[in-house]
Amino acid sequence: MGDASAMSAWFHQSLEMAILEEEYETSKNQASRILENFFKKYEPSGFSISFEGSKKESRYAIGTLTTAKGNFRVNMFFLSKEGKRLIYYLSIEKESQYELPPRT
């Protein structure tokens, strides 16, 4: 949990990120460092998927990241490349009262 290096194995070579209202167009390596810094500030204690879907060639997932400093909504968009699903867009934002509850 909270291992940015392990998560970066799922990153596309270049991706877009929106982390707490900061937006990035970045490489896989830089994205890993950005995520690592986020995890240092907000140490994860859990993650659950609330919704998954697809649209044409793309798949997406919405989840909740639980930390000691509050919960965050996570949006991930994937594309398939060489039989592997890779994240090409990742956003993390403060959870609002309008969030979907995690699936059980």
N, C-alpha and C positions, 0 to 999 in steps of 0.2 A: 504494500500500500504506500503510495506516495513516491514511487521509484520512477523518476522522470526518464532515466536511461532506459529502463525496461519498456516504458510506454513509447519511447521514441522509435522502437522497432516497428510500431504500427503507423508511423508518420510517413507521408509522401515526401519525396525529396524537397519539395517546396510546398509551403502551406500558409494559410491565413489563420491568424489567431486574434481573438478579442478577449483580453484578460482584464476584468474589472475596468472596463471602459477604455483601456489602452489597446490600440489596434496595431497589428504587425503583419507584414508580408515577409516571410522569413524562410531560411533554410531549415532542414531537419535538425541539424546540430544546434543552431541558434534557438530553435523552438524548444529543444530539450533543456537548454540553459534557462530560458524564460520560465518554463514549467517548474524547474528545480527551485528557482527563486520564489515562486509562488508557494510551493510546498514547504519551503523553509519558514515562511511567514504564517501559513495556514496549514499546519500539519494534519494530513488526512487521517480519519479514523474509520471511514466507511464510504462505500460508493454503491449506488443501486440504480438500475435502469428503470425509468418510468414509462418510456414509450420507444418503439422502434418502427420504422417504416421505410418505404422505398419510393422513388420517383425516377422513372426511366432507368438510366445506368447507375444512379446514385442511391445509396442507402444512408439513413440517418438514425441517430439515437439521442434521446434526451434522458438525462439522469440527474441524480442528486449526490453531490459530494458533501460528506459530513466532516466537519472539523471542530476543534475545541472553540474556535472563534465564530462559529455559525455555519449554516448550510449554504451551498452554492448550487446553482443550476448549471449543468454542463450540456452543451450541444455539440455533437460530433457529426460530421458529414464524411462519408466514405466513398471511395471509388475502387473498382476492381482493376488490378494491374497484375498481369502474369499470374492469375489465379489467387492473388492475395488481396485482401481488403485493406486499404490504407486510408488514414485520416488526411483529408486535404483542408478541412476547416474545423477549428476547435474554439469554442467560447466558454468562458467561465464568468458567471455573473452572480451577484448576491441573489439569494432566493427571495421570491416575493410571496405574498399571500395567495397568489393565483396559480401556484405550482400544481402539477399533477402529482398525486401520491405514488410512491414506488409500487411496482407490481409485487404481488406476493405469490 
